[in-house]
Amino acid sequence: MLAKKFTIPKMACGNCFNVIKNALTKINGVNGITCDLNSRTVSVDFDETLTSDAAVSDKLSKIGFPPEING
């Protein structure tokens, strides 16, 4: 199990998080999703043998919430 935090600059409200959560839960291997609206971050717990942070990032971009690239 791996936990990865994504910064989502466009996430501004609870509805945004619901859209993100609904999309990410459809990815095989994603087990949990939490958000912090104040810091505009989403933490995703996933099984790295079934998916990857790149797959999560791609899905976020496809639904209109591209994550910020750090480092």
C-alpha positions in Angstrom: 0.0 0.0 0.0 1.3 3.4 -1.0 0.0 6.9 0.0 0.6 9.8 -2.3 -0.4 13.4 -1.8 -1.4 15.5 -4.9 -1.7 19.3 -4.9 -4.8 20.3 -6.9 -4.8 24.1 -7.5 -8.3 24.0 -9.2 -9.9 22.2 -6.2 -11.9 24.9 -4.5 -15.0 23.3 -2.9 -16.5 20.1 -1.6 -18.2 19.4 -5.0 -14.8 19.5 -6.7 -13.6 16.9 -4.2 -16.7 14.7 -4.9 -15.9 14.8 -8.6 -12.3 13.8 -7.9 -13.3 11.1 -5.5 -15.8 9.6 -7.9 -13.3 9.5 -10.7 -10.4 8.1 -8.6 -12.4 5.3 -7.0 -12.9 3.9 -10.5 -9.2 3.1 -10.7 -8.5 -0.5 -9.8 -6.2 -0.5 -6.8 -7.3 2.8 -5.2 -8.3 2.1 -1.6 -8.8 5.5 0.0 -9.0 9.2 -0.8 -9.0 12.1 1.6 -8.8 15.8 0.9 -7.8 19.0 2.6 -9.6 21.9 0.9 -7.5 24.5 2.7 -4.2 23.3 1.3 -5.9 22.0 -1.9 -4.4 18.5 -1.5 -5.8 15.1 -2.1 -4.2 12.0 -0.5 -4.7 8.8 -2.3 -4.0 5.3 -0.8 -3.4 2.7 -3.5 -1.9 -0.7 -4.2 1.2 0.0 -6.2 1.0 -3.5 -7.8 -2.4 -2.5 -9.4 -1.9 1.2 -10.3 0.6 4.0 -10.0 0.8 7.7 -9.1 1.2 8.4 -12.8 -2.2 6.8 -13.5 -3.8 8.8 -10.7 -2.2 12.0 -12.0 -3.4 11.2 -15.6 -7.0 10.6 -14.3 -6.9 13.9 -12.4 -5.8 15.8 -15.6 -8.4 14.1 -17.7 -11.2 15.2 -15.4 -10.0 18.9 -15.4 -8.0 18.9 -12.1 -4.4 18.6 -13.2 -2.1 18.1 -10.2 0.7 20.6 -9.5 4.1 19.2 -10.4 6.4 19.3 -7.4 10.2 19.1 -7.7 
